[in-house]
């Protein structure tokens, strides 16, 4: 991925064509969020209409469950922001609240926009340059951060499979679990290979065409970002720290699942919650191009929960609680992102001098 080079002599990012198109994207995100909310409620009612008492309890507990989900997710955002921040040299590292805000924007785009993971990553990297970080380093750390998150997910998936095998030795369960592991491994491997071997010729030709319309774009920025990525791959202490923080965030996701299911009347152990979260997140990657992996995420949670004996109705309720929390976090996240794009995100006047080396 390339985000470097689009900044002036003060280090502040110049709004690229991608940034100018943000208004259209966030309006589409609002529409997607409304559709998700309607579909979530409709699915819950349709799949539980024959059990009115159970449906009534689920609907009554939904606000509390969403509040619990949000309370657990907030520190997740902070931890993932910290994981991104530790990849930066200490002298260039913005404050934690700034990194958490950028992570929030990325997550909001991922939840509500088509191919939002890529769009949010590019926008967050561009906004990071407003914190005094060189464009090539902002793009490199954004790419490496996603890679480290995927590696940590692979480790988390392995832990989930180990717990599942300890729970039951059923061959069908093993096959399902290995499928989730396969997706996680494929994703991690593809990201590592792609980040180390960017198609520089193709990217530079594309940037050269864009530079005719937006002169601030530098085609050679792709090569600079590639060099910064390769340099980061040798900084093992930073990489291990990022993986550690992302792993803690994945574990918090399992805590969220356990608390929500307990509140909805279907308690599970933390080990079973790890199985559900690990396999559901691995399978969720199948819907990477859909806004928030719509329907894929819900199906993954229901299928993974069935492996540890959670009935489909309860698993669907837990999935819809998570979807509701995502919408509740992401709608204001899109507004905040739009506000940051037009220049309201503060630029530190005392930002340290830009360094060319990592």
C-alpha positions as CSV (number, residue, x, y, z in Angstrom):
1,X,0.0,0.0,0.0
2,X,1.3,3.5,-0.8
3,X,0.4,6.6,1.2
4,X,3.6,8.5,1.2
5,X,4.7,11.6,-0.5
6,X,1.5,13.6,-0.3
7,X,2.6,16.2,2.3
8,X,4.1,19.7,2.1
9,X,7.3,21.1,3.8
10,X,5.5,21.5,7.1
11,X,4.8,17.8,7.3
12,X,1.0,18.2,7.0
13,X,-0.8,16.0,4.6
14,X,-2.2,17.5,1.4
15,X,-5.7,16.3,0.9
16,X,-5.5,13.9,-2.0
17,X,-8.3,12.9,-4.4
18,X,-9.0,10.0,-2.1
19,X,-9.6,12.5,0.7
20,X,-11.8,14.7,-1.4
21,X,-14.1,11.8,-2.1
22,X,-14.5,11.0,1.6
23,X,-17.9,12.9,1.8
24,X,-19.5,10.5,-0.7
25,X,-18.1,7.5,1.2
26,X,-19.3,8.5,4.6
27,X,-22.8,9.2,3.3
28,X,-22.8,5.7,1.8
29,X,-21.6,4.4,5.2
30,X,-24.6,6.1,6.9
31,X,-27.0,4.3,4.5
32,X,-25.2,1.0,5.1
33,X,-25.5,1.4,8.8
34,X,-29.3,2.0,8.6
35,X,-29.7,-1.1,6.4
36,X,-27.7,-3.2,8.8
37,X,-29.8,-2.1,11.8
38,X,-33.1,-3.0,10.0
39,X,-31.7,-6.3,8.8
40,X,-30.5,-7.2,12.3
41,X,-33.9,-6.6,13.9
42,X,-35.7,-8.3,11.1
43,X,-33.5,-11.4,11.4
44,X,-33.8,-11.6,15.1
45,X,-37.6,-11.5,14.9
46,X,-37.9,-13.9,12.0
47,X,-35.7,-16.6,13.6
48,X,-37.4,-16.3,17.0
49,X,-41.0,-15.6,16.2
50,X,-42.2,-19.0,17.4
51,X,-40.7,-18.4,20.8
52,X,-42.2,-15.2,21.9
53,X,-41.1,-15.3,25.6
54,X,-37.5,-16.0,24.5
55,X,-37.7,-13.2,21.9
56,X,-39.1,-10.8,24.5
57,X,-36.3,-11.5,26.8
58,X,-33.7,-11.1,24.1
59,X,-35.2,-7.7,23.0
60,X,-35.4,-6.6,26.7
61,X,-31.7,-7.5,27.3
62,X,-30.4,-6.1,24.0
63,X,-29.7,-2.5,25.3
64,X,-27.8,-3.8,28.3
65,X,-25.9,-6.3,26.1
66,X,-24.9,-3.6,23.6
67,X,-23.8,-1.4,26.5
68,X,-21.6,-4.3,27.9
69,X,-20.2,-4.9,24.4
70,X,-19.4,-1.3,24.0
71,X,-17.7,-1.1,27.4
72,X,-15.4,-4.0,26.4
73,X,-14.7,-2.7,22.9
74,X,-13.5,0.7,23.9
75,X,-10.3,-0.6,25.5
76,X,-9.9,-2.8,22.4
77,X,-9.7,0.4,20.3
78,X,-7.1,1.9,22.6
79,X,-5.0,-1.3,22.6
80,X,-5.0,-1.5,18.8
81,X,-4.1,2.1,18.6
82,X,-1.2,1.5,20.9
83,X,-0.2,-1.5,18.8
84,X,0.0,0.8,15.8
85,X,1.8,3.5,17.7
86,X,4.6,1.2,19.0
87,X,5.7,0.6,15.4
88,X,6.7,4.3,15.2
89,X,10.0,5.6,16.6
90,X,9.5,7.1,20.1
91,X,10.5,10.6,19.0
92,X,7.8,10.5,16.2
93,X,5.1,8.7,18.1
94,X,1.8,10.8,18.5
95,X,-0.1,10.7,21.8
96,X,-2.2,7.5,22.4
97,X,-5.5,9.3,22.0
98,X,-4.5,10.4,18.5
99,X,-3.5,6.8,17.5
100,X,-6.8,5.5,19.1
101,X,-8.8,8.0,17.1
102,X,-7.1,7.0,13.8
103,X,-7.8,3.4,14.7
104,X,-11.4,4.3,15.3
105,X,-11.7,5.9,11.8
106,X,-10.2,2.8,10.2
107,X,-12.6,0.5,12.1
108,X,-15.6,2.7,11.2
109,X,-14.7,2.5,7.5
110,X,-14.3,-1.2,7.8
111,X,-17.6,-1.7,9.4
112,X,-19.8,0.4,7.1
113,X,-18.1,0.9,3.7
114,X,-17.4,-1.5,0.8
115,X,-13.8,-2.5,0.9
116,X,-13.6,-0.2,3.9
117,X,-10.5,-1.9,5.4
118,X,-8.4,-0.6,2.5
119,X,-10.1,2.8,2.4
120,X,-9.9,3.3,6.1
121,X,-6.2,2.3,6.2
122,X,-5.3,4.8,3.5
123,X,-7.3,7.6,5.2
124,X,-5.8,6.9,8.6
125,X,-2.3,6.8,7.2
126,X,-2.8,10.1,5.5
127,X,-4.1,11.7,8.7
128,X,-1.2,10.4,10.6
129,X,1.1,12.6,8.6
130,X,-0.7,15.6,10.3
131,X,0.9,14.4,13.5
132,X,4.4,15.1,12.2
133,X,5.0,11.6,10.9
134,X,6.7,11.4,7.4
135,X,4.3,10.1,4.7
136,X,6.4,7.1,3.8
137,X,6.6,6.0,7.5
138,X,2.9,6.6,8.1
139,X,2.1,4.4,5.1
140,X,4.6,1.7,6.1
141,X,3.4,1.5,9.7
142,X,-0.3,1.3,8.6
143,X,0.6,-1.6,6.3
144,X,2.8,-3.4,8.9
145,X,0.2,-2.9,11.6
146,X,-2.4,-4.7,9.6
147,X,0.1,-7.5,8.9
148,X,0.9,-7.8,12.7
149,X,-2.8,-7.8,13.5
150,X,-3.3,-10.7,11.1
151,X,-0.3,-12.6,12.5
152,X,-1.8,-12.2,16.0
153,X,-5.1,-13.4,14.7
154,X,-3.4,-16.5,13.4
155,X,-2.0,-17.2,16.9
156,X,-5.4,-16.5,18.4
157,X,-7.0,-18.9,15.9
158,X,-4.5,-21.6,16.9
159,X,-5.4,-21.1,20.5
160,X,-9.1,-21.5,19.7
161,X,-8.5,-24.7,17.8
162,X,-6.4,-26.1,20.6
163,X,-9.3,-25.4,23.1
164,X,-11.8,-26.8,20.7
165,X,-9.9,-30.1,20.3
166,X,-9.7,-30.2,24.1
167,X,-13.5,-29.7,24.2
168,X,-14.4,-32.5,21.7
169,X,-12.5,-34.7,19.3
170,X,-15.2,-34.8,16.7
171,X,-13.8,-35.1,13.2
172,X,-16.3,-32.6,11.8
173,X,-15.3,-30.0,14.4
174,X,-11.7,-30.5,13.5
175,X,-12.5,-30.0,9.8
176,X,-14.4,-26.8,10.5
177,X,-11.6,-25.5,12.8
178,X,-8.9,-26.3,10.3
179,X,-10.9,-24.3,7.7
180,X,-10.8,-21.3,9.9
181,X,-7.1,-21.8,10.5
182,X,-6.6,-22.1,6.8
183,X,-8.2,-18.7,6.1
184,X,-6.2,-17.0,8.9
185,X,-2.9,-18.5,7.6
186,X,-3.7,-17.6,4.0
187,X,-4.5,-14.0,5.0
188,X,-1.3,-13.6,7.1
189,X,0.9,-15.2,4.4
190,X,-0.6,-13.0,1.6
191,X,-0.1,-9.8,3.6
192,X,3.5,-10.6,4.5
193,X,4.4,-11.5,0.9
194,X,2.5,-8.6,-0.6
195,X,4.0,-6.0,1.8
196,X,7.6,-7.3,1.1
197,X,7.1,-7.6,-2.7
198,X,4.9,-4.7,-3.8
199,X,4.2,-4.5,-7.5
200,X,6.2,-1.2,-7.7
201,X,6.1,-0.8,-11.4
202,X,2.3,-1.1,-11.6
203,X,1.8,1.2,-8.6
204,X,4.1,3.8,-9.9
205,X,2.4,3.8,-13.3
206,X,-1.0,4.3,-11.6
207,X,0.4,7.1,-9.4
208,X,1.9,8.8,-12.4
209,X,-1.5,9.0,-14.0
210,X,-3.1,10.3,-10.8
211,X,-0.2,12.9,-10.5
212,X,-1.5,14.5,-13.8
213,X,-4.6,15.6,-11.9
214,X,-3.1,15.9,-8.4
215,X,0.5,17.2,-8.7
216,X,1.1,16.6,-5.0
217,X,1.2,12.9,-5.6
218,X,4.7,11.5,-6.2
219,X,5.0,8.2,-8.1
220,X,8.3,7.5,-6.4
221,X,6.5,7.4,-3.0
222,X,5.7,3.7,-3.6
223,X,9.3,2.7,-3.5
224,X,10.0,4.8,-0.4
225,X,7.1,3.1,1.4
226,X,8.4,-0.3,0.3
227,X,11.8,0.6,1.8
228,X,10.3,1.7,5.1
229,X,8.2,-1.5,5.3
230,X,11.3,-3.7,4.8
231,X,13.1,-1.6,7.5
232,X,10.3,-2.1,9.9
233,X,10.4,-5.9,9.3
234,X,13.8,-5.9,10.9
235,X,12.6,-4.0,14.0
236,X,11.7,-7.2,16.0
237,X,11.0,-5.5,19.4
238,X,8.5,-3.2,17.8
239,X,6.9,-6.1,15.8
240,X,6.6,-8.3,18.9
241,X,5.1,-5.5,20.9
242,X,2.5,-4.8,18.2
243,X,1.6,-8.5,18.1
244,X,1.3,-8.7,21.9
245,X,-1.1,-5.7,22.0
246,X,-3.2,-7.1,19.2
247,X,-3.4,-10.5,20.9
248,X,-4.7,-8.9,24.1
249,X,-7.3,-7.2,22.0
250,X,-8.5,-10.5,20.5
251,X,-8.8,-12.0,24.0
252,X,-11.0,-9.0,25.0
253,X,-13.2,-9.9,22.1
254,X,-13.7,-13.3,23.6
255,X,-14.5,-11.7,27.0
256,X,-17.2,-9.6,25.1
257,X,-18.8,-12.8,23.7
258,X,-18.8,-14.5,27.1
259,X,-20.4,-11.5,28.9
260,X,-23.0,-11.0,26.2
261,X,-24.0,-14.6,26.1
262,X,-24.2,-14.7,29.9
263,X,-26.4,-11.7,29.9
264,X,-28.7,-13.2,27.3
265,X,-29.2,-16.3,29.5
266,X,-26.7,-18.7,27.8
267,X,-23.5,-18.6,29.8
268,X,-20.3,-20.0,28.4
269,X,-16.8,-20.4,29.8
270,X,-14.0,-18.1,28.7
271,X,-12.4,-21.0,26.9
272,X,-15.6,-21.6,24.9
273,X,-15.8,-17.9,24.2
274,X,-12.2,-18.0,22.8
275,X,-13.2,-20.8,20.5
276,X,-16.2,-18.8,19.2
277,X,-14.3,-15.6,18.8
278,X,-11.2,-17.2,17.2
279,X,-13.0,-19.2,14.6
280,X,-15.7,-16.6,13.9
281,X,-13.1,-13.9,13.3
282,X,-11.1,-16.2,11.0
283,X,-14.1,-17.0,8.9
284,X,-15.2,-13.4,8.9
285,X,-12.4,-12.6,6.6
286,X,-14.4,-14.2,3.8
287,X,-16.5,-11.1,3.7
288,X,-13.6,-8.6,3.6
289,X,-15.1,-6.7,0.6
290,X,-18.6,-6.4,2.1
291,X,-19.4,-3.6,4.6
292,X,-18.7,-5.1,8.0
293,X,-18.7,-8.5,6.4
294,X,-22.5,-8.3,6.5
295,X,-24.2,-11.7,7.0
296,X,-20.8,-13.4,6.9
297,X,-20.0,-12.3,10.4
298,X,-23.3,-13.4,11.7
299,X,-23.1,-16.8,10.0
300,X,-19.5,-17.3,11.3
301,X,-20.6,-16.5,14.9
302,X,-23.6,-18.9,14.7
303,X,-21.5,-21.7,13.2
304,X,-18.6,-21.3,15.7
305,X,-21.0,-21.1,18.7
306,X,-22.6,-24.3,17.6
307,X,-19.3,-26.1,18.1
308,X,-19.5,-25.4,21.8
309,X,-23.2,-26.1,22.2
310,X,-24.7,-22.6,22.0
311,X,-28.1,-22.8,20.3
312,X,-28.5,-20.8,17.1
313,X,-31.0,-18.3,18.6
314,X,-28.6,-17.3,21.3
315,X,-25.7,-17.1,18.9
316,X,-27.7,-15.0,16.6
317,X,-28.6,-12.6,19.4
318,X,-25.0,-12.3,20.4
319,X,-24.0,-11.7,16.7
320,X,-26.7,-8.9,16.5
321,X,-25.5,-7.4,19.7
322,X,-22.0,-7.1,18.2
323,X,-23.5,-5.7,14.9
324,X,-25.5,-3.1,16.9
325,X,-22.4,-2.1,18.8
326,X,-20.4,-1.8,15.5
327,X,-23.0,0.5,14.1
328,X,-23.2,2.5,17.3
329,X,-19.4,3.0,17.2
330,X,-19.0,3.4,13.5
331,X,-21.7,6.0,12.7
332,X,-20.1,8.7,14.9
333,X,-16.7,7.4,13.7
334,X,-17.6,8.4,10.2
335,X,-18.6,11.8,11.3
336,X,-15.4,12.3,13.2
337,X,-13.4,11.0,10.2
338,X,-15.1,13.5,7.9
339,X,-14.4,16.3,10.4
340,X,-10.7,15.3,10.5
341,X,-10.5,15.2,6.7
342,X,-11.5,18.8,6.4
343,X,-8.8,19.9,8.8
344,X,-10.2,19.9,12.3
345,X,-7.9,17.2,13.6
346,X,-5.2,19.1,15.5
347,X,-1.7,19.3,14.2
348,X,1.0,19.3,16.9
349,X,2.9,22.5,16.5
350,X,5.7,21.1,18.5
351,X,6.0,17.9,16.5
352,X,9.6,16.7,16.3
353,X,11.7,17.2,13.3
354,X,11.1,14.7,10.5
355,X,13.7,12.0,10.4
356,X,14.5,10.0,7.3
357,X,15.7,6.9,9.1
358,X,13.7,4.5,11.2
